[in-house]
Amino acid sequence: MLSMSNVPTDTGERILRAAASCVVDFGVDRVTLAEIARRAGVSRPTVYRRWPDTRSIMSALLTNHIKDVLNEVPLDGDDREALVRQVVAVADRLRRDDLIMSVMHSELARVYLTERLGTSQLFLIEGLASRLEVAQRNGSVRSGNPRQLATMVLLIAQSTIQSVDIVNPILDTQALAAELTHSLNGYLS
């Protein structure tokens, strides 16, 4: 799903685009700053002026990529069902995304799945919490701390993304989306 159709004009965008192509081609764990610079057509000092290291580039890349996917799947209402539809659609897109799935097979994923929340995860939690507050006010989401509910929604959806390959013999794409929808609606009701 990694699109190369938009030609980046900004140097930072070129660097992130180059980093994305490296991740898809080599996997996150084998991406080097030198290769990113080469593919972006810039010097290593040019990259270092924007990011201190490869991990920082990966963080910016993932956050921007997640934001782009969210923009592709707009929220079509302010109730629980609209929110759940959006979460399921975003999870489905991310499960089919070359960049995200390459990251899922990396050491970096282990860090963000077991040790700490990353920038993109925190961004998702804050966005979900805001939307959950609105849905709580209109009565379609149960009471509770919106940030805590949002964190649990993230964990549930993230689990379907990271486990898609191992459960595919039991839950194909449609069944996985249906079960995720059921799980989230039940949890938030």
C-alpha positions as MATLAB code, in Angstrom:
seq = 'MLSMSNVPTDTGERILRAAASCVVDFGVDRVTLAEIARRAGVSRPTVYRRWPDTRSIMSALLTNHIKDVLNEVPLDGDDREALVRQVVAVADRLRRDDLIMSVMHSELARVYLTERLGTSQLFLIEGLASRLEVAQRNGSVRSGNPRQLATMVLLIAQSTIQSVDIVNPILDTQALAAELTHSLNGYLS';
ca = [
       0.000    0.000    0.000;
       3.063    2.247    0.079;
       2.311    4.879   -2.532;
       5.066    6.483   -4.524;
       2.711    8.566   -6.643;
       3.197   11.869   -4.841;
       6.593   13.310   -5.647;
       7.907   14.971   -2.491;
       9.256   18.466   -2.967;
      10.506   19.109    0.561;
      13.870   17.642    1.600;
      12.363   16.231    4.794;
       9.617   14.536    2.776;
      12.237   13.077    0.405;
      14.165   11.707    3.367;
      11.046   10.128    4.876;
      10.050    8.690    1.502;
      13.554    7.229    1.131;
      13.345    5.786    4.650;
      10.009    4.157    3.803;
      11.454    2.513    0.704;
      14.421    1.237    2.756;
      12.086   -0.243    5.377;
      10.030   -2.050    2.737;
      13.142   -3.279    0.882;
      15.346   -4.257    3.841;
      13.236   -4.265    6.984;
      13.574   -1.712    9.790;
      16.466   -3.453   11.501;
      18.729   -3.163    8.437;
      17.996    0.440    7.460;
      21.020    2.728    7.617;
      21.149    6.479    7.655;
      23.667    6.348    4.794;
      21.225    4.401    2.598;
      18.386    6.760    3.469;
      20.551    9.729    2.475;
      21.619    8.023   -0.770;
      18.037    7.233   -1.768;
      16.881   10.738   -0.869;
      19.684   12.254   -2.926;
      21.059   14.220    0.018;
      24.158   14.108    2.200;
      24.236   12.475    5.614;
      24.759   15.878    7.300;
      21.529   17.032    5.620;
      19.716   14.138    7.257;
      21.410   14.794   10.619;
      20.238   18.411   10.549;
      16.658   17.112   10.694;
      16.968   13.924   12.762;
      19.699   12.808   15.174;
      19.581    9.128   14.205;
      17.810    6.434   12.219;
      15.407    5.629   15.069;
      14.192    9.254   15.066;
      13.603    9.029   11.343;
      11.605    5.822   11.861;
       9.504    7.504   14.536;
       8.713   10.472   12.280;
       8.020    8.138    9.360;
       5.580    5.984   11.328;
       3.773    8.945   12.863;
       3.335   10.632    9.481;
       2.269    7.360    7.883;
      -0.338    6.670   10.574;
      -1.686   10.227   10.195;
      -1.945    9.718    6.424;
      -3.897    6.471    6.892;
      -6.246    8.194    9.362;
      -6.853   10.971    6.851;
      -7.778    8.345    4.244;
     -10.451    6.918    6.577;
     -12.444    9.896    7.849;
     -14.843    9.627   10.749;
     -18.414    9.624    9.392;
     -20.290   10.400   12.597;
     -19.825   11.105   16.274;
     -21.284    7.969   17.793;
     -19.758    4.652   18.869;
     -20.652    2.845   15.667;
     -18.941    5.458   13.483;
     -15.863    5.383   15.688;
     -15.723    1.583   15.605;
     -16.127    1.598   11.798;
     -13.189    3.965   11.519;
     -10.972    1.955   13.883;
     -11.752   -1.277   12.018;
     -11.117    0.365    8.627;
      -7.806    1.841    9.810;
      -6.727   -1.512   11.290;
      -7.628   -3.207    8.000;
      -5.564   -0.717    5.991;
      -2.611   -1.060    8.333;
      -2.770   -4.885    8.142;
      -2.436   -4.573    4.348;
       0.249   -1.874    4.458;
       3.749   -2.915    3.328;
       5.500   -0.372    5.535;
       3.553   -1.236    8.686;
       3.894   -4.974    8.175;
       7.632   -4.595    7.598;
       7.851   -2.718   10.892;
       5.813   -5.441   12.618;
       8.557   -7.945   11.780;
      11.289   -5.888   13.427;
      12.996   -5.325   16.741;
      11.469   -1.847   16.716;
       7.983   -3.370   16.860;
       8.941   -5.396   19.922;
       9.932   -2.172   21.696;
       6.649   -0.449   20.849;
       4.540   -3.512   21.605;
       6.148   -4.530   24.885;
       8.262   -1.744   26.384;
       6.844    1.717   25.704;
       4.315    3.690   23.740;
       5.621    5.439   20.654;
       4.676    8.826   19.248;
       2.195    7.358   16.766;
       0.537    5.265   19.495;
       0.196    8.307   21.754;
      -1.204   10.290   18.826;
      -3.811    7.571   18.254;
      -4.727    7.395   21.947;
      -5.261   11.161   22.175;
      -7.345   11.225   18.990;
      -9.449    8.276   20.133;
      -9.919    9.789   23.586;
     -11.295   13.004   22.076;
     -13.717   11.088   19.890;
     -14.751    8.837   22.752;
     -15.593   11.879   24.895;
     -17.969   13.101   22.184;
     -19.556    9.656   21.900;
     -19.916    9.499   25.684;
     -21.730   12.845   25.701;
     -24.231   11.588   23.136;
     -24.733    8.389   25.148;
     -23.402    5.815   22.678;
     -20.240    4.959   24.656;
     -20.236    3.829   28.271;
     -18.840    5.999   31.012;
     -15.193    5.760   31.955;
     -11.947    7.598   31.526;
     -11.769    8.328   27.761;
      -7.977    8.047   27.684;
      -8.092    4.642   29.371;
     -10.839    3.447   27.023;
      -8.834    4.748   24.048;
      -5.728    2.910   25.218;
      -7.667   -0.340   25.425;
      -9.148    0.216   21.957;
      -5.602    0.751   20.666;
      -4.424   -2.480   22.298;
      -7.303   -4.480   20.849;
      -6.881   -3.072   17.329;
      -3.090   -3.306   17.484;
      -3.390   -6.959   18.415;
      -5.380   -7.702   15.264;
      -2.735   -5.968   13.161;
       0.222   -7.766   14.711;
      -1.472  -11.181   14.706;
      -3.068  -11.162   11.261;
      -0.668  -13.751    9.808;
      -0.979  -16.279   12.616;
      -4.777  -16.199   12.821;
      -5.442  -16.091    9.072;
      -6.242  -19.831    8.846;
      -9.026  -19.247   11.379;
     -10.014  -15.611   10.780;
      -9.683  -14.382    7.228;
      -9.713  -10.632    6.582;
     -13.513  -10.329    6.608;
     -13.962  -12.489    9.693;
     -11.219  -10.606   11.521;
     -12.885   -7.260   10.740;
     -16.275   -8.623   11.860;
     -14.863   -9.937   15.141;
     -12.939   -6.716   15.782;
     -16.155   -4.752   15.191;
     -18.037   -7.005   17.608;
     -15.276   -6.771   20.228;
     -15.026   -2.978   20.100;
     -18.792   -2.434   20.102;
     -19.139   -4.751   23.077;
     -16.281   -3.137   24.962;
     -17.508    0.405   24.415;
     -21.247   -0.233   24.930;
];
